[in-house]
Amino acid sequence: MGPYIVDFVCPERRLVVELDGGQHQVSIEYYAERMNYLGQRGFSALRFWNNQVFF
């Protein structure tokens, strides 16, 4: 979405689902900018750890 890569998106519901794991080591500032970008476009985000989704 724009300059950001998201894991899953449902445009009809304006929903982004993100899976977080060890490979996602980003700064708090980057995360805040990203969430601000999505929020300004009317999207909400759900975040899960990989181990909550993959068994």
PDBQT receptor file of N, H, CA, C and O in Angstrom, charges set to zero:
ATOM      1  N   MET A   1       0.847  -1.169   0.000  1.00  0.00    +0.000 N 
ATOM      2  CA  MET A   1       0.000   0.000   0.000  1.00  0.00    +0.000 C 
ATOM      3  C   MET A   1       0.891   1.230   0.000  1.00  0.00    +0.000 C 
ATOM      4  O   MET A   1       1.574   1.533   0.979  1.00  0.00    +0.000 OA
ATOM      5  N   GLY A   2       0.864   1.909  -1.095  1.00  0.00    +0.000 N 
ATOM      6  H   GLY A   2       0.309   1.664  -1.890  1.00  0.00    +0.000 HD
ATOM      7  CA  GLY A   2       1.742   3.066  -1.208  1.00  0.00    +0.000 C 
ATOM      8  C   GLY A   2       3.179   2.608  -1.060  1.00  0.00    +0.000 C 
ATOM      9  O   GLY A   2       3.597   1.660  -1.724  1.00  0.00    +0.000 OA
ATOM     10  N   PRO A   3       3.951   3.272  -0.190  1.00  0.00    +0.000 N 
ATOM     11  CA  PRO A   3       5.351   2.890  -0.023  1.00  0.00    +0.000 C 
ATOM     12  C   PRO A   3       5.554   1.704   0.922  1.00  0.00    +0.000 C 
ATOM     13  O   PRO A   3       6.693   1.317   1.182  1.00  0.00    +0.000 OA
ATOM     14  N   TYR A   4       4.470   1.125   1.437  1.00  0.00    +0.000 N 
ATOM     15  H   TYR A   4       3.545   1.439   1.225  1.00  0.00    +0.000 HD
ATOM     16  CA  TYR A   4       4.578   0.065   2.440  1.00  0.00    +0.000 C 
ATOM     17  C   TYR A   4       4.065  -1.269   1.911  1.00  0.00    +0.000 C 
ATOM     18  O   TYR A   4       3.144  -1.319   1.095  1.00  0.00    +0.000 OA
ATOM     19  N   ILE A   5       4.671  -2.334   2.385  1.00  0.00    +0.000 N 
ATOM     20  H   ILE A   5       5.419  -2.294   3.047  1.00  0.00    +0.000 HD
ATOM     21  CA  ILE A   5       4.219  -3.685   2.064  1.00  0.00    +0.000 C 
ATOM     22  C   ILE A   5       3.428  -4.194   3.259  1.00  0.00    +0.000 C 
ATOM     23  O   ILE A   5       3.902  -4.139   4.394  1.00  0.00    +0.000 OA
ATOM     24  N   VAL A   6       2.219  -4.689   3.000  1.00  0.00    +0.000 N 
ATOM     25  H   VAL A   6       1.835  -4.733   2.077  1.00  0.00    +0.000 HD
ATOM     26  CA  VAL A   6       1.398  -5.268   4.061  1.00  0.00    +0.000 C 
ATOM     27  C   VAL A   6       1.216  -6.754   3.768  1.00  0.00    +0.000 C 
ATOM     28  O   VAL A   6       1.350  -7.189   2.625  1.00  0.00    +0.000 OA
ATOM     29  N   ASP A   7       0.910  -7.527   4.806  1.00  0.00    +0.000 N 
ATOM     30  H   ASP A   7       0.801  -7.174   5.735  1.00  0.00    +0.000 HD
ATOM     31  CA  ASP A   7       0.749  -8.970   4.628  1.00  0.00    +0.000 C 
ATOM     32  C   ASP A   7      -0.575  -9.309   3.958  1.00  0.00    +0.000 C 
ATOM     33  O   ASP A   7      -0.607 -10.071   2.992  1.00  0.00    +0.000 OA
ATOM     34  N   PHE A   8      -1.660  -8.751   4.464  1.00  0.00    +0.000 N 
ATOM     35  H   PHE A   8      -1.633  -8.132   5.250  1.00  0.00    +0.000 HD
ATOM     36  CA  PHE A   8      -2.987  -8.997   3.894  1.00  0.00    +0.000 C 
ATOM     37  C   PHE A   8      -3.781  -7.703   3.940  1.00  0.00    +0.000 C 
ATOM     38  O   PHE A   8      -3.652  -6.919   4.880  1.00  0.00    +0.000 OA
ATOM     39  N   VAL A   9      -4.601  -7.482   2.922  1.00  0.00    +0.000 N 
ATOM     40  H   VAL A   9      -4.705  -8.119   2.159  1.00  0.00    +0.000 HD
ATOM     41  CA  VAL A   9      -5.457  -6.299   2.919  1.00  0.00    +0.000 C 
ATOM     42  C   VAL A   9      -6.834  -6.689   2.392  1.00  0.00    +0.000 C 
ATOM     43  O   VAL A   9      -6.961  -7.468   1.447  1.00  0.00    +0.000 OA
ATOM     44  N   CYS A  10      -7.861  -6.125   3.027  1.00  0.00    +0.000 N 
ATOM     45  H   CYS A  10      -7.758  -5.491   3.794  1.00  0.00    +0.000 HD
ATOM     46  CA  CYS A  10      -9.241  -6.287   2.566  1.00  0.00    +0.000 C 
ATOM     47  C   CYS A  10      -9.761  -4.881   2.284  1.00  0.00    +0.000 C 
ATOM     48  O   CYS A  10     -10.252  -4.207   3.189  1.00  0.00    +0.000 OA
ATOM     49  N   PRO A  11      -9.656  -4.431   1.025  1.00  0.00    +0.000 N 
ATOM     50  CA  PRO A  11     -10.052  -3.057   0.700  1.00  0.00    +0.000 C 
ATOM     51  C   PRO A  11     -11.516  -2.759   1.023  1.00  0.00    +0.000 C 
ATOM     52  O   PRO A  11     -11.847  -1.646   1.432  1.00  0.00    +0.000 OA
ATOM     53  N   GLU A  12     -12.395  -3.750   0.840  1.00  0.00    +0.000 N 
ATOM     54  H   GLU A  12     -12.127  -4.654   0.507  1.00  0.00    +0.000 HD
ATOM     55  CA  GLU A  12     -13.816  -3.520   1.093  1.00  0.00    +0.000 C 
ATOM     56  C   GLU A  12     -14.091  -3.166   2.548  1.00  0.00    +0.000 C 
ATOM     57  O   GLU A  12     -15.008  -2.398   2.836  1.00  0.00    +0.000 OA
ATOM     58  N   ARG A  13     -13.308  -3.716   3.465  1.00  0.00    +0.000 N 
ATOM     59  H   ARG A  13     -12.563  -4.340   3.232  1.00  0.00    +0.000 HD
ATOM     60  CA  ARG A  13     -13.468  -3.459   4.905  1.00  0.00    +0.000 C 
ATOM     61  C   ARG A  13     -12.442  -2.453   5.433  1.00  0.00    +0.000 C 
ATOM     62  O   ARG A  13     -12.443  -2.112   6.616  1.00  0.00    +0.000 OA
ATOM     63  N   ARG A  14     -11.566  -1.985   4.536  1.00  0.00    +0.000 N 
ATOM     64  H   ARG A  14     -11.565  -2.263   3.575  1.00  0.00    +0.000 HD
ATOM     65  CA  ARG A  14     -10.513  -1.037   4.929  1.00  0.00    +0.000 C 
ATOM     66  C   ARG A  14      -9.698  -1.607   6.092  1.00  0.00    +0.000 C 
ATOM     67  O   ARG A  14      -9.453  -0.940   7.098  1.00  0.00    +0.000 OA
ATOM     68  N   LEU A  15      -9.289  -2.866   5.914  1.00  0.00    +0.000 N 
ATOM     69  H   LEU A  15      -9.488  -3.407   5.098  1.00  0.00    +0.000 HD
ATOM     70  CA  LEU A  15      -8.607  -3.597   6.972  1.00  0.00    +0.000 C 
ATOM     71  C   LEU A  15      -7.290  -4.172   6.466  1.00  0.00    +0.000 C 
ATOM     72  O   LEU A  15      -7.215  -4.739   5.376  1.00  0.00    +0.000 OA
ATOM     73  N   VAL A  16      -6.259  -4.012   7.283  1.00  0.00    +0.000 N 
ATOM     74  H   VAL A  16      -6.320  -3.552   8.169  1.00  0.00    +0.000 HD
ATOM     75  CA  VAL A  16      -4.944  -4.592   7.024  1.00  0.00    +0.000 C 
ATOM     76  C   VAL A  16      -4.658  -5.581   8.147  1.00  0.00    +0.000 C 
ATOM     77  O   VAL A  16      -4.904  -5.284   9.316  1.00  0.00    +0.000 OA
ATOM     78  N   VAL A  17      -4.141  -6.754   7.798  1.00  0.00    +0.000 N 
ATOM     79  H   VAL A  17      -3.942  -6.996   6.849  1.00  0.00    +0.000 HD
ATOM     80  CA  VAL A  17      -3.724  -7.745   8.787  1.00  0.00    +0.000 C 
ATOM     81  C   VAL A  17      -2.221  -7.928   8.635  1.00  0.00    +0.000 C 
ATOM     82  O   VAL A  17      -1.718  -8.179   7.539  1.00  0.00    +0.000 OA
ATOM     83  N   GLU A  18      -1.519  -7.798   9.743  1.00  0.00    +0.000 N 
ATOM     84  H   GLU A  18      -1.927  -7.594  10.633  1.00  0.00    +0.000 HD
ATOM     85  CA  GLU A  18      -0.064  -7.915   9.740  1.00  0.00    +0.000 C 
ATOM     86  C   GLU A  18       0.371  -9.068  10.620  1.00  0.00    +0.000 C 
ATOM     87  O   GLU A  18      -0.151  -9.255  11.720  1.00  0.00    +0.000 OA
ATOM     88  N   LEU A  19       1.331  -9.843  10.131  1.00  0.00    +0.000 N 
ATOM     89  H   LEU A  19       1.755  -9.691   9.238  1.00  0.00    +0.000 HD
ATOM     90  CA  LEU A  19       1.942 -10.920  10.898  1.00  0.00    +0.000 C 
ATOM     91  C   LEU A  19       3.357 -10.496  11.256  1.00  0.00    +0.000 C 
ATOM     92  O   LEU A  19       4.162 -10.180  10.381  1.00  0.00    +0.000 OA
ATOM     93  N   ASP A  20       3.649 -10.493  12.543  1.00  0.00    +0.000 N 
ATOM     94  H   ASP A  20       2.994 -10.750  13.254  1.00  0.00    +0.000 HD
ATOM     95  CA  ASP A  20       4.956 -10.047  13.016  1.00  0.00    +0.000 C 
ATOM     96  C   ASP A  20       5.787 -11.227  13.476  1.00  0.00    +0.000 C 
ATOM     97  O   ASP A  20       5.291 -12.148  14.125  1.00  0.00    +0.000 OA
ATOM     98  N   GLY A  21       7.046 -11.180  13.130  1.00  0.00    +0.000 N 
ATOM     99  H   GLY A  21       7.449 -10.433  12.602  1.00  0.00    +0.000 HD
ATOM    100  CA  GLY A  21       7.986 -12.209  13.556  1.00  0.00    +0.000 C 
ATOM    101  C   GLY A  21       9.365 -11.603  13.672  1.00  0.00    +0.000 C 
ATOM    102  O   GLY A  21       9.520 -10.383  13.620  1.00  0.00    +0.000 OA
ATOM    103  N   GLY A  22      10.361 -12.443  13.829  1.00  0.00    +0.000 N 
ATOM    104  H   GLY A  22      10.235 -13.434  13.871  1.00  0.00    +0.000 HD
ATOM    105  CA  GLY A  22      11.731 -11.985  14.007  1.00  0.00    +0.000 C 
ATOM    106  C   GLY A  22      12.268 -11.165  12.857  1.00  0.00    +0.000 C 
ATOM    107  O   GLY A  22      13.167 -10.347  13.052  1.00  0.00    +0.000 OA
ATOM    108  N   GLN A  23      11.738 -11.363  11.661  1.00  0.00    +0.000 N 
ATOM    109  H   GLN A  23      11.008 -12.027  11.502  1.00  0.00    +0.000 HD
ATOM    110  CA  GLN A  23      12.245 -10.640  10.495  1.00  0.00    +0.000 C 
ATOM    111  C   GLN A  23      11.765  -9.198  10.460  1.00  0.00    +0.000 C 
ATOM    112  O   GLN A  23      12.240  -8.416   9.637  1.00  0.00    +0.000 OA
ATOM    113  N   HIS A  24      10.845  -8.832  11.324  1.00  0.00    +0.000 N 
ATOM    114  H   HIS A  24      10.459  -9.467  11.993  1.00  0.00    +0.000 HD
ATOM    115  CA  HIS A  24      10.271  -7.486  11.299  1.00  0.00    +0.000 C 
ATOM    116  C   HIS A  24      10.856  -6.639  12.422  1.00  0.00    +0.000 C 
ATOM    117  O   HIS A  24      10.159  -6.306  13.380  1.00  0.00    +0.000 OA
ATOM    118  N   GLN A  25      12.090  -6.302  12.309  1.00  0.00    +0.000 N 
ATOM    119  H   GLN A  25      12.657  -6.572  11.531  1.00  0.00    +0.000 HD
ATOM    120  CA  GLN A  25      12.755  -5.464  13.301  1.00  0.00    +0.000 C 
ATOM    121  C   GLN A  25      12.770  -4.026  12.797  1.00  0.00    +0.000 C 
ATOM    122  O   GLN A  25      13.728  -3.600  12.152  1.00  0.00    +0.000 OA
ATOM    123  N   VAL A  26      11.709  -3.280  13.091  1.00  0.00    +0.000 N 
ATOM    124  H   VAL A  26      10.931  -3.626  13.615  1.00  0.00    +0.000 HD
ATOM    125  CA  VAL A  26      11.624  -1.899  12.623  1.00  0.00    +0.000 C 
ATOM    126  C   VAL A  26      11.540  -0.970  13.818  1.00  0.00    +0.000 C 
ATOM    127  O   VAL A  26      11.171  -1.384  14.917  1.00  0.00    +0.000 OA
ATOM    128  N   SER A  27      11.882   0.279  13.598  1.00  0.00    +0.000 N 
ATOM    129  H   SER A  27      12.181   0.616  12.705  1.00  0.00    +0.000 HD
ATOM    130  CA  SER A  27      11.869   1.253  14.675  1.00  0.00    +0.000 C 
ATOM    131  C   SER A  27      10.441   1.676  15.009  1.00  0.00    +0.000 C 
ATOM    132  O   SER A  27       9.525   1.517  14.202  1.00  0.00    +0.000 OA
ATOM    133  N   ILE A  28      10.276   2.202  16.185  1.00  0.00    +0.000 N 
ATOM    134  H   ILE A  28      11.020   2.331  16.840  1.00  0.00    +0.000 HD
ATOM    135  CA  ILE A  28       8.970   2.710  16.615  1.00  0.00    +0.000 C 
ATOM    136  C   ILE A  28       8.532   3.843  15.702  1.00  0.00    +0.000 C 
ATOM    137  O   ILE A  28       7.347   3.964  15.392  1.00  0.00    +0.000 OA
ATOM    138  N   GLU A  29       9.471   4.675  15.269  1.00  0.00    +0.000 N 
ATOM    139  H   GLU A  29      10.434   4.577  15.521  1.00  0.00    +0.000 HD
ATOM    140  CA  GLU A  29       9.149   5.796  14.387  1.00  0.00    +0.000 C 
ATOM    141  C   GLU A  29       8.620   5.302  13.042  1.00  0.00    +0.000 C 
ATOM    142  O   GLU A  29       7.644   5.842  12.521  1.00  0.00    +0.000 OA
ATOM    143  N   TYR A  30       9.259   4.280  12.484  1.00  0.00    +0.000 N 
ATOM    144  H   TYR A  30      10.051   3.841  12.908  1.00  0.00    +0.000 HD
ATOM    145  CA  TYR A  30       8.814   3.714  11.207  1.00  0.00    +0.000 C 
ATOM    146  C   TYR A  30       7.409   3.145  11.355  1.00  0.00    +0.000 C 
ATOM    147  O   TYR A  30       6.546   3.386  10.512  1.00  0.00    +0.000 OA
ATOM    148  N   TYR A  31       7.183   2.392  12.423  1.00  0.00    +0.000 N 
ATOM    149  H   TYR A  31       7.884   2.196  13.108  1.00  0.00    +0.000 HD
ATOM    150  CA  TYR A  31       5.869   1.801  12.667  1.00  0.00    +0.000 C 
ATOM    151  C   TYR A  31       4.810   2.895  12.803  1.00  0.00    +0.000 C 
ATOM    152  O   TYR A  31       3.722   2.771  12.241  1.00  0.00    +0.000 OA
ATOM    153  N   ALA A  32       5.115   3.961  13.540  1.00  0.00    +0.000 N 
ATOM    154  H   ALA A  32       5.999   4.062  13.996  1.00  0.00    +0.000 HD
ATOM    155  CA  ALA A  32       4.162   5.059  13.727  1.00  0.00    +0.000 C 
ATOM    156  C   ALA A  32       3.852   5.748  12.400  1.00  0.00    +0.000 C 
ATOM    157  O   ALA A  32       2.692   6.059  12.129  1.00  0.00    +0.000 OA
ATOM    158  N   GLU A  33       4.855   5.990  11.575  1.00  0.00    +0.000 N 
ATOM    159  H   GLU A  33       5.797   5.737  11.795  1.00  0.00    +0.000 HD
ATOM    160  CA  GLU A  33       4.641   6.612  10.262  1.00  0.00    +0.000 C 
ATOM    161  C   GLU A  33       3.765   5.723   9.385  1.00  0.00    +0.000 C 
ATOM    162  O   GLU A  33       2.865   6.202   8.695  1.00  0.00    +0.000 OA
ATOM    163  N   ARG A  34       4.038   4.442   9.424  1.00  0.00    +0.000 N 
ATOM    164  H   ARG A  34       4.769   4.053   9.984  1.00  0.00    +0.000 HD
ATOM    165  CA  ARG A  34       3.285   3.476   8.624  1.00  0.00    +0.000 C 
ATOM    166  C   ARG A  34       1.823   3.430   9.055  1.00  0.00    +0.000 C 
ATOM    167  O   ARG A  34       0.924   3.465   8.216  1.00  0.00    +0.000 OA
ATOM    168  N   MET A  35       1.586   3.351  10.368  1.00  0.00    +0.000 N 
ATOM    169  H   MET A  35       2.316   3.322  11.050  1.00  0.00    +0.000 HD
ATOM    170  CA  MET A  35       0.215   3.307  10.873  1.00  0.00    +0.000 C 
ATOM    171  C   MET A  35      -0.508   4.623  10.590  1.00  0.00    +0.000 C 
ATOM    172  O   MET A  35      -1.707   4.620  10.311  1.00  0.00    +0.000 OA
ATOM    173  N   ASN A  36       0.195   5.725  10.659  1.00  0.00    +0.000 N 
ATOM    174  H   ASN A  36       1.169   5.728  10.886  1.00  0.00    +0.000 HD
ATOM    175  CA  ASN A  36      -0.385   7.022  10.328  1.00  0.00    +0.000 C 
ATOM    176  C   ASN A  36      -0.793   7.061   8.859  1.00  0.00    +0.000 C 
ATOM    177  O   ASN A  36      -1.874   7.546   8.525  1.00  0.00    +0.000 OA
ATOM    178  N   TYR A  37       0.063   6.555   7.989  1.00  0.00    +0.000 N 
ATOM    179  H   TYR A  37       0.941   6.162   8.261  1.00  0.00    +0.000 HD
ATOM    180  CA  TYR A  37      -0.224   6.505   6.552  1.00  0.00    +0.000 C 
ATOM    181  C   TYR A  37      -1.495   5.701   6.299  1.00  0.00    +0.000 C 
ATOM    182  O   TYR A  37      -2.375   6.145   5.563  1.00  0.00    +0.000 OA
ATOM    183  N   LEU A  38      -1.593   4.521   6.906  1.00  0.00    +0.000 N 
ATOM    184  H   LEU A  38      -0.878   4.160   7.504  1.00  0.00    +0.000 HD
ATOM    185  CA  LEU A  38      -2.772   3.676   6.723  1.00  0.00    +0.000 C 
ATOM    186  C   LEU A  38      -4.019   4.336   7.304  1.00  0.00    +0.000 C 
ATOM    187  O   LEU A  38      -5.078   4.332   6.678  1.00  0.00    +0.000 OA
ATOM    188  N   GLY A  39      -3.890   4.896   8.490  1.00  0.00    +0.000 N 
ATOM    189  H   GLY A  39      -3.029   4.899   8.999  1.00  0.00    +0.000 HD
ATOM    190  CA  GLY A  39      -5.025   5.545   9.143  1.00  0.00    +0.000 C 
ATOM    191  C   GLY A  39      -5.555   6.730   8.361  1.00  0.00    +0.000 C 
ATOM    192  O   GLY A  39      -6.766   6.941   8.301  1.00  0.00    +0.000 OA
ATOM    193  N   GLN A  40      -4.666   7.505   7.761  1.00  0.00    +0.000 N 
ATOM    194  H   GLN A  40      -3.682   7.334   7.809  1.00  0.00    +0.000 HD
ATOM    195  CA  GLN A  40      -5.097   8.649   6.953  1.00  0.00    +0.000 C 
ATOM    196  C   GLN A  40      -5.892   8.208   5.734  1.00  0.00    +0.000 C 
ATOM    197  O   GLN A  40      -6.644   8.995   5.160  1.00  0.00    +0.000 OA
ATOM    198  N   ARG A  41      -5.728   6.970   5.345  1.00  0.00    +0.000 N 
ATOM    199  H   ARG A  41      -5.116   6.330   5.812  1.00  0.00    +0.000 HD
ATOM    200  CA  ARG A  41      -6.461   6.430   4.193  1.00  0.00    +0.000 C 
ATOM    201  C   ARG A  41      -7.658   5.586   4.620  1.00  0.00    +0.000 C 
ATOM    202  O   ARG A  41      -8.264   4.889   3.806  1.00  0.00    +0.000 OA
ATOM    203  N   GLY A  42      -7.991   5.660   5.919  1.00  0.00    +0.000 N 
ATOM    204  H   GLY A  42      -7.498   6.226   6.580  1.00  0.00    +0.000 HD
ATOM    205  CA  GLY A  42      -9.184   4.990   6.427  1.00  0.00    +0.000 C 
ATOM    206  C   GLY A  42      -9.020   3.522   6.756  1.00  0.00    +0.000 C 
ATOM    207  O   GLY A  42     -10.012   2.815   6.931  1.00  0.00    +0.000 OA
ATOM    208  N   PHE A  43      -7.775   3.045   6.846  1.00  0.00    +0.000 N 
ATOM    209  H   PHE A  43      -6.969   3.620   6.704  1.00  0.00    +0.000 HD
ATOM    210  CA  PHE A  43      -7.538   1.634   7.138  1.00  0.00    +0.000 C 
ATOM    211  C   PHE A  43      -7.249   1.423   8.618  1.00  0.00    +0.000 C 
ATOM    212  O   PHE A  43      -6.587   2.238   9.262  1.00  0.00    +0.000 OA
ATOM    213  N   SER A  44      -7.754   0.323   9.136  1.00  0.00    +0.000 N 
ATOM    214  H   SER A  44      -8.292  -0.339   8.613  1.00  0.00    +0.000 HD
ATOM    215  CA  SER A  44      -7.406  -0.156  10.472  1.00  0.00    +0.000 C 
ATOM    216  C   SER A  44      -6.490  -1.353  10.296  1.00  0.00    +0.000 C 
ATOM    217  O   SER A  44      -6.482  -1.988   9.241  1.00  0.00    +0.000 OA
ATOM    218  N   ALA A  45      -5.719  -1.661  11.332  1.00  0.00    +0.000 N 
ATOM    219  H   ALA A  45      -5.725  -1.145  12.188  1.00  0.00    +0.000 HD
ATOM    220  CA  ALA A  45      -4.786  -2.785  11.237  1.00  0.00    +0.000 C 
ATOM    221  C   ALA A  45      -4.961  -3.720  12.423  1.00  0.00    +0.000 C 
ATOM    222  O   ALA A  45      -5.146  -3.284  13.559  1.00  0.00    +0.000 OA
ATOM    223  N   LEU A  46      -4.900  -5.006  12.135  1.00  0.00    +0.000 N 
ATOM    224  H   LEU A  46      -4.750  -5.360  11.212  1.00  0.00    +0.000 HD
ATOM    225  CA  LEU A  46      -4.826  -6.045  13.158  1.00  0.00    +0.000 C 
ATOM    226  C   LEU A  46      -3.439  -6.646  13.065  1.00  0.00    +0.000 C 
ATOM    227  O   LEU A  46      -2.962  -6.955  11.974  1.00  0.00    +0.000 OA
ATOM    228  N   ARG A  47      -2.785  -6.814  14.219  1.00  0.00    +0.000 N 
ATOM    229  H   ARG A  47      -3.173  -6.563  15.106  1.00  0.00    +0.000 HD
ATOM    230  CA  ARG A  47      -1.429  -7.354  14.231  1.00  0.00    +0.000 C 
ATOM    231  C   ARG A  47      -1.412  -8.630  15.061  1.00  0.00    +0.000 C 
ATOM    232  O   ARG A  47      -2.003  -8.697  16.139  1.00  0.00    +0.000 OA
ATOM    233  N   PHE A  48      -0.730  -9.631  14.544  1.00  0.00    +0.000 N 
ATOM    234  H   PHE A  48      -0.250  -9.577  13.669  1.00  0.00    +0.000 HD
ATOM    235  CA  PHE A  48      -0.584 -10.905  15.228  1.00  0.00    +0.000 C 
ATOM    236  C   PHE A  48       0.869 -11.342  15.145  1.00  0.00    +0.000 C 
ATOM    237  O   PHE A  48       1.555 -11.040  14.169  1.00  0.00    +0.000 OA
ATOM    238  N   TRP A  49       1.344 -12.052  16.163  1.00  0.00    +0.000 N 
ATOM    239  H   TRP A  49       0.787 -12.298  16.957  1.00  0.00    +0.000 HD
ATOM    240  CA  TRP A  49       2.639 -12.703  16.085  1.00  0.00    +0.000 C 
ATOM    241  C   TRP A  49       2.495 -13.928  15.204  1.00  0.00    +0.000 C 
ATOM    242  O   TRP A  49       1.433 -14.550  15.183  1.00  0.00    +0.000 OA
ATOM    243  N   ASN A  50       3.528 -14.281  14.485  1.00  0.00    +0.000 N 
ATOM    244  H   ASN A  50       4.391 -13.775  14.502  1.00  0.00    +0.000 HD
ATOM    245  CA  ASN A  50       3.501 -15.464  13.621  1.00  0.00    +0.000 C 
ATOM    246  C   ASN A  50       3.019 -16.706  14.362  1.00  0.00    +0.000 C 
ATOM    247  O   ASN A  50       2.230 -17.485  13.826  1.00  0.00    +0.000 OA
ATOM    248  N   ASN A  51       3.496 -16.895  15.604  1.00  0.00    +0.000 N 
ATOM    249  H   ASN A  51       4.137 -16.263  16.039  1.00  0.00    +0.000 HD
ATOM    250  CA  ASN A  51       3.135 -18.114  16.331  1.00  0.00    +0.000 C 
ATOM    251  C   ASN A  51       1.671 -18.121  16.773  1.00  0.00    +0.000 C 
ATOM    252  O   ASN A  51       1.173 -19.160  17.209  1.00  0.00    +0.000 OA
ATOM    253  N   GLN A  52       0.977 -17.001  16.674  1.00  0.00    +0.000 N 
ATOM    254  H   GLN A  52       1.381 -16.157  16.320  1.00  0.00    +0.000 HD
ATOM    255  CA  GLN A  52      -0.453 -16.980  16.951  1.00  0.00    +0.000 C 
ATOM    256  C   GLN A  52      -1.254 -17.479  15.753  1.00  0.00    +0.000 C 
ATOM    257  O   GLN A  52      -2.411 -17.877  15.894  1.00  0.00    +0.000 OA
ATOM    258  N   VAL A  53      -0.639 -17.456  14.581  1.00  0.00    +0.000 N 
ATOM    259  H   VAL A  53       0.301 -17.133  14.466  1.00  0.00    +0.000 HD
ATOM    260  CA  VAL A  53      -1.336 -17.817  13.350  1.00  0.00    +0.000 C 
ATOM    261  C   VAL A  53      -0.854 -19.161  12.813  1.00  0.00    +0.000 C 
ATOM    262  O   VAL A  53      -1.659 -19.999  12.407  1.00  0.00    +0.000 OA
ATOM    263  N   PHE A  54       0.464 -19.361  12.813  1.00  0.00    +0.000 N 
ATOM    264  H   PHE A  54       1.118 -18.680  13.142  1.00  0.00    +0.000 HD
ATOM    265  CA  PHE A  54       1.057 -20.589  12.285  1.00  0.00    +0.000 C 
ATOM    266  C   PHE A  54       1.406 -21.518  13.433  1.00  0.00    +0.000 C 
ATOM    267  O   PHE A  54       2.057 -21.106  14.394  1.00  0.00    +0.000 OA
ATOM    268  N   PHE A  55       0.984 -22.748  13.342  1.00  0.00    +0.000 N 
ATOM    269  H   PHE A  55       0.456 -23.083  12.562  1.00  0.00    +0.000 HD
ATOM    270  CA  PHE A  55       1.276 -23.722  14.404  1.00  0.00    +0.000 C 
ATOM    271  C   PHE A  55       2.333 -24.693  13.960  1.00  0.00    +0.000 C 
ATOM    272  O   PHE A  55       2.710 -25.585  14.720  1.00  0.00    +0.000 OA
TER     273      PHE A  55
